[in-house]
Amino acid sequence: MKLKTNSSIIFSKFNDSTIDESWLCTIPTSNGKDIRLTIPGKVKKFIESFRYETDLLTFFKGQNITGAEINSYELLISEVLVPKGILLSSENEYEPPNLIKEKPGHMQMQLPVIKPRAVNILAALTQFLLNKVFFIVAVIFCIYCQIDFYLFLAPSHYNLWGLTALEQIQILAIVALGLFFHELGHAAAAFKYGCKKVELGIGWYICFLVFYAELSEAWQLRRKERVVIDAAGMYFQTIFTGLLIFLYMHENSNVIFYAITILNISFIWNLNPFFRMDGYWIASDILGISNLRDSANKELRRIIVKIFTDPPPPEKSQLTAKNRSFLFIYTLLSNTFFLYMIYFISQKLAYSVYYEIPEKLKTLNWSFLTGLDLLEIIVLFFSNLFQIMMVCFFMYFIFKAIQSSLNWSKIIISLIRSKRS
């Protein structure tokens, strides 16, 4: 078999603490969206060895490498380099595979809404918000608004369950606009650093409906620039919320009050470093670890192997001692957090199934429905549809969590058995 490097592949330097020398490999696809993956410097040199058409067996004969290394390279070629179109094979007449970029594994569903061309126009129009002077003024203004809101403006007499259907729709519309502005912040910062292929959309992450910005193009940037992009969404959302509070100062509305409250809760939730949200990506880019959760699990596995293997394997991790300690603590905290989330949501789900739903069904009859206006029927329908989707996706999340736990159990059991034998 003869191989040659795909000339359309682009390599750019990537700063990753988990690999001594790493490169970002950008692969074009048939649907115009690039696939990106990080590779070690050793793999890049191997790929570049096939810049010109080269027979694989002839190449291996001319290299001073062991049989085990040859096997690992053959596996890399057959499972990654050729299927991804990084290396082109004579067996396929050097034709690249028909690649289509799929949704990220952590997203259950993705629906693109605004294409890159429109996003670039909006990003260009909001560039002034990223000006340093404007940033300082905006942050001071927003801090003042938040303090004023919670110390002097926030009322205690509003009743969430007393909202009309129209008010609920208005709150959702304002919150959706604020979350869209959040994602536009990511896009505006990415546009500032030269990323022109960002799209905005709606997706489903675990059991949460979310807005998203497709920012894979930003991996080619420096870590400092990526951190700015990660934080820009929360900055834009803070501005939006600050303007809402300023409006609330002059318009005492329970709709605006609840919209502000929900946006502030989502801001805090976004700082969560365990879900793949802004806090996660900020921590990932500050540490220089491209896949924080996978790296943390690998570090935990390395420690488990070291504990249960006699004698322990030699150290192969290229992480600094500080990062290794962080990853160990991170994976313990994240797994504890997810266990609590499973317990908490399962408890709420059981309460809903055994108490709330039966109570709703008792009141749900023809006379009840005929007493509702059109807006109330729409709200009732979509709220129930949303709850059903949440249940389905949460059950899928539990299934994946159990599957992951079983995999860890198999690893530990096999290590214990090998140590005893």
C-alpha positions in Angstrom: 0.0 0.0 0.0 1.2 3.5 -1.0 0.4 6.6 1.0 0.7 10.4 0.5 -0.3 13.3 2.7 -3.5 15.2 1.8 -2.3 18.6 0.5 -5.5 20.3 1.8 -4.7 19.5 5.4 -3.5 22.5 7.5 -1.2 22.1 10.5 -1.0 24.9 13.1 0.9 24.9 16.5 -1.3 24.1 19.4 -0.4 24.7 23.1 -1.5 21.7 25.1 0.0 20.8 28.5 -0.8 17.1 28.1 1.5 16.7 25.0 5.1 17.8 24.9 4.7 19.1 21.3 1.2 19.2 19.8 -0.3 20.4 16.5 -3.8 21.2 15.4 -4.8 19.3 12.3 -7.5 21.0 10.3 -9.4 18.7 7.8 -11.9 20.1 5.3 -15.2 18.3 4.8 -17.8 18.0 2.1 -20.3 20.2 4.0 -17.8 23.1 4.3 -17.2 22.6 8.0 -13.7 21.7 9.1 -12.8 18.9 11.4 -10.0 19.6 13.9 -8.0 17.3 16.1 -4.8 17.6 18.1 -1.9 15.3 17.3 1.6 14.9 18.9 4.6 16.3 17.1 5.8 12.7 16.6 2.7 11.9 14.6 3.0 15.1 12.6 6.5 14.2 11.5 5.2 10.7 10.6 2.5 12.2 8.4 4.9 14.6 6.7 7.1 11.6 5.8 4.5 10.8 3.2 4.6 14.3 1.5 5.3 12.4 -1.7 3.8 9.1 -2.7 5.6 6.5 -0.6 5.3 2.7 -0.2 4.5 1.9 3.5 6.6 -1.3 3.7 9.6 0.5 2.1 9.2 3.4 4.6 9.2 1.0 7.6 12.3 -0.8 6.3 14.2 2.5 6.2 13.3 3.4 9.8 15.0 2.2 12.9 11.8 1.3 14.8 10.6 -1.8 16.6 7.9 -4.3 15.6 5.6 -2.9 18.3 6.0 0.6 16.9 5.2 -0.6 13.4 2.0 -2.2 14.7 1.0 1.1 16.5 1.7 3.1 13.3 -0.3 0.6 11.2 -3.2 0.9 13.7 -3.0 4.7 13.6 -3.1 4.7 9.8 -6.0 2.3 9.5 -8.2 3.8 12.3 -7.4 7.5 12.1 -5.1 8.9 9.4 -6.7 7.2 6.3 -10.4 7.3 7.6 -10.0 11.0 8.4 -8.4 11.8 5.0 -5.1 13.0 6.6 -3.2 10.3 4.6 -4.5 9.3 1.2 -4.2 5.6 0.1 -3.4 4.0 -3.2 -6.1 1.5 -2.4 -8.7 4.3 -2.7 -6.8 5.8 -5.7 -5.7 8.7 -3.4 -9.3 10.0 -3.2 -10.1 11.7 0.1 -13.1 10.2 2.1 -16.4 12.0 2.0 -16.3 13.4 5.5 -19.2 15.2 7.3 -18.6 17.0 10.5 -20.9 15.5 13.2 -22.3 17.1 16.3 -20.0 17.0 19.4 -20.4 13.9 21.5 -21.6 15.9 24.5 -24.6 17.4 22.6 -27.7 15.3 22.2 -29.1 17.5 19.5 -27.9 20.5 17.4 -30.0 22.8 15.2 -28.1 25.6 13.4 -30.1 28.8 13.3 -27.8 31.6 12.1 -25.2 30.9 9.4 -21.6 32.3 9.6 -22.2 35.1 7.0 -25.0 36.6 9.2 -23.0 36.0 12.3 -20.0 37.9 10.9 -22.2 40.9 10.2 -23.6 40.9 13.8 -20.1 40.3 15.2 -18.7 43.2 13.2 -21.5 45.5 14.5 -20.8 44.6 18.1 -17.0 44.9 18.0 -17.1 48.2 19.9 -18.3 46.3 23.0 -14.8 44.7 23.1 -13.0 48.0 23.3 -10.9 48.2 26.5 -12.4 51.6 27.6 -15.9 50.5 26.9 -15.2 47.2 28.8 -14.2 49.0 31.9 -17.2 51.4 31.8 -19.6 48.5 31.1 -18.3 46.4 33.9 -18.6 49.3 36.4 -22.1 50.0 35.2 -23.2 46.4 35.4 -21.8 45.9 38.9 -23.6 49.1 40.1 -26.9 47.8 38.5 -26.6 44.4 40.1 -25.9 45.8 43.6 -28.8 48.3 43.2 -31.1 45.5 42.0 -30.5 43.1 44.9 -30.2 45.7 47.7 -33.0 48.1 46.7 -35.1 47.0 43.8 -35.8 43.3 44.1 -39.3 42.8 45.5 -40.6 40.0 47.6 -44.3 40.1 46.6 -44.1 38.6 43.1 -45.6 35.2 42.7 -44.0 33.0 40.0 -47.1 30.8 39.8 -49.4 33.7 39.3 -47.9 34.7 36.0 -50.2 34.7 33.0 -49.5 32.8 29.9 -48.6 36.0 28.0 -46.2 37.0 30.8 -44.5 33.6 30.7 -44.0 33.9 27.0 -42.6 37.4 27.4 -40.1 36.2 30.1 -39.0 33.3 27.9 -38.6 35.7 24.9 -36.4 38.1 26.9 -34.3 35.3 28.4 -33.8 33.8 24.9 -32.7 37.2 23.6 -30.2 37.5 26.5 -28.8 34.0 25.9 -28.6 34.7 22.1 -26.6 37.9 23.0 -24.4 35.7 25.2 -23.5 33.5 22.2 -23.0 36.5 20.1 -20.4 37.6 22.6 -18.4 34.4 21.8 -18.8 35.0 18.1 -17.8 38.7 18.3 -14.6 37.9 20.2 -13.8 35.0 17.8 -14.4 37.4 14.8 -11.9 39.9 16.4 -9.2 37.2 16.2 -10.0 36.2 12.7 -12.5 33.4 13.0 -15.1 33.8 10.2 -16.9 30.4 10.3 -18.9 30.7 13.5 -22.5 29.6 13.5 -25.1 30.1 16.2 -27.8 27.6 17.0 -30.0 25.8 19.6 -29.1 22.4 21.0 -29.8 19.9 23.8 -27.0 19.3 26.3 -27.6 16.3 28.7 -31.1 17.4 29.7 -30.8 21.2 29.2 -32.0 23.2 26.2 -29.1 25.5 25.3 -28.0 28.1 22.8 -24.5 27.4 21.3 -21.8 29.0 19.2 -19.8 26.6 17.0 -16.3 27.8 17.8 -14.0 24.9 16.7 -12.1 27.4 14.5 -10.9 29.1 17.6 -8.6 26.1 18.5 -6.1 27.5 16.1 -5.7 30.6 18.2 -3.4 31.2 21.2 -4.6 30.2 24.6 -4.9 33.8 25.8 -7.2 34.6 22.9 -9.3 31.5 23.5 -9.8 32.5 27.1 -11.1 35.9 25.9 -13.5 34.1 23.6 -14.6 31.8 26.4 -15.4 34.8 28.7 -16.9 37.1 26.1 -20.3 35.4 26.2 -20.7 36.1 29.9 -19.5 39.6 29.4 -22.1 40.3 26.7 -24.8 38.7 28.9 -23.8 40.9 31.8 -24.3 44.0 29.6 -27.7 42.7 28.5 -28.8 42.0 32.1 -27.4 45.4 33.2 -29.6 47.2 30.6 -32.6 45.1 31.8 -32.0 46.3 35.4 -31.7 49.9 34.2 -35.1 49.4 32.5 -36.5 47.8 35.6 -35.5 51.0 37.6 -38.0 52.9 35.4 -40.6 50.1 34.7 -41.5 48.1 37.7 -42.5 44.9 35.9 -42.6 41.3 37.2 -41.8 40.1 33.7 -38.5 42.0 33.7 -37.8 41.0 37.3 -38.0 37.2 36.5 -36.1 37.6 33.3 -33.2 39.3 35.2 -33.4 36.6 37.9 -33.2 33.7 35.3 -30.4 35.4 33.4 -28.4 35.8 36.6 -28.9 32.2 37.5 -27.8 31.1 34.1 -24.7 33.3 34.5 -23.7 31.5 37.7 -24.6 28.1 36.1 -22.3 28.9 33.2 -19.3 29.2 35.6 -19.7 25.5 36.4 -16.4 23.8 35.4 -17.9 20.3 35.3 -20.4 20.7 32.5 -19.0 21.7 29.1 -19.9 25.4 29.6 -18.0 28.6 29.8 -16.3 27.8 33.1 -15.2 24.4 31.7 -13.6 25.9 28.6 -12.0 28.8 30.6 -10.3 26.3 33.0 -9.3 24.1 30.0 -7.7 27.0 28.1 -6.0 28.5 31.2 -4.4 25.1 31.9 -3.7 24.4 28.3 -5.6 21.0 28.3 -7.6 20.6 25.2 -10.0 18.0 26.6 -10.2 18.6 30.3 -12.6 15.8 31.3 -10.9 13.1 29.2 -7.5 14.2 30.5 -8.7 14.1 34.1 -10.1 10.6 33.6 -6.9 9.4 32.0 -4.9 10.8 35.0 -7.3 9.0 37.4 -6.8 5.8 35.4 -3.0 6.2 35.5 -3.2 6.5 39.3 -5.5 3.5 39.6 -3.2 1.4 37.4 -0.2 2.5 39.5 -2.0 1.5 42.8 -3.3 -1.9 41.6 -0.2 -2.9 39.5 2.8 -4.6 41.1 5.3 -3.3 40.2 3.8 0.0 39.1 4.4 1.0 35.5 7.0 3.7 34.7 5.7 7.3 34.7 4.7 8.4 31.1 2.6 11.4 31.8 3.9 14.7 30.3 1.8 16.8 32.7 3.4 19.0 35.3 3.0 17.9 38.9 0.7 20.9 39.5 -1.6 20.0 36.5 -1.6 16.3 37.5 -2.8 17.3 41.0 -5.4 19.6 39.6 -6.7 16.9 37.3 -6.9 14.3 40.1 -8.9 16.7 42.3 -11.0 17.8 39.3 -12.1 14.3 38.3 -13.0 13.5 42.0 -15.1 16.6 42.3 -16.7 16.3 38.8 -17.7 12.7 39.4 -19.1 13.6 42.9 -21.0 16.5 41.3 -22.5 14.3 38.6 -23.5 11.7 41.2 -25.3 14.4 43.1 -26.9 15.7 39.9 -28.2 12.2 39.1 -29.5 11.8 42.7 -31.1 15.3 42.7 -32.8 15.1 39.3 -33.8 11.4 39.9 -35.5 12.6 43.1 -37.3 15.4 41.3 -38.2 13.1 38.4 -39.7 10.5 40.8 -41.7 13.2 42.6 -43.0 14.5 39.2 -43.9 11.0 38.0 -45.6 9.8 41.1 -47.2 13.0 42.4 -47.2 16.0 40.0 -48.2 14.3 36.8 -51.1 12.3 38.4 -52.4 15.5 40.0 -52.2 17.3 36.7 -54.0 14.5 34.9 -56.8 14.7 37.5 -57.4 18.3 36.6 -56.8 17.8 32.8 -60.3 17.4 31.4 -62.4 18.9 28.6 -64.0 21.5 30.8 -60.6 22.6 32.0 -59.2 22.9 28.4 -62.2 24.8 27.1 -61.7 27.3 29.9 -58.2 28.2 28.6 -57.5 30.8 25.9 -55.1 30.0 23.0 -52.0 31.4 24.6 -52.6 29.3 27.7 -53.1 26.1 25.6 -49.8 26.9 23.7 -47.9 27.3 27.0 -49.4 24.1 28.5 -48.5 22.1 25.4 -44.9 23.2 25.1 -44.2 23.1 28.8 -45.4 19.4 28.8 -43.5 18.7 25.6 -40.4 20.2 27.2 -40.8 18.1 30.3 -41.1 14.9 28.2 -37.9 15.7 26.3 -36.1 16.4 29.6 -37.1 13.0 30.9 -36.0 11.2 27.7 -32.6 12.9 27.6 -32.0 12.5 31.3 -32.7 8.8 31.1 -30.2 8.6 28.3 -27.7 10.6 30.5 -28.2 8.0 33.3 -27.7 5.2 30.9 -24.4 6.7 29.7 -23.3 7.3 33.3 -24.1 3.7 34.3 -22.2 2.5 31.2 -19.2 4.6 32.2 -19.3 3.3 35.8 -19.3 -0.3 34.5 -16.3 0.4 32.3 -14.4 1.8 35.4 -15.5 -1.2 37.4 -14.2 -3.6 34.7 -10.8 -1.8 34.7 -10.4 -2.0 38.5 -11.5 -5.7 38.6 -9.1 -6.7 35.9 -6.3 -4.9 37.6 -7.1 -6.5 40.9 -7.2 -10.0 39.3 -3.9 -9.4 37.5 -2.2 -8.3 40.7 -3.5 -11.4 42.6 -2.3 -13.7 39.8 
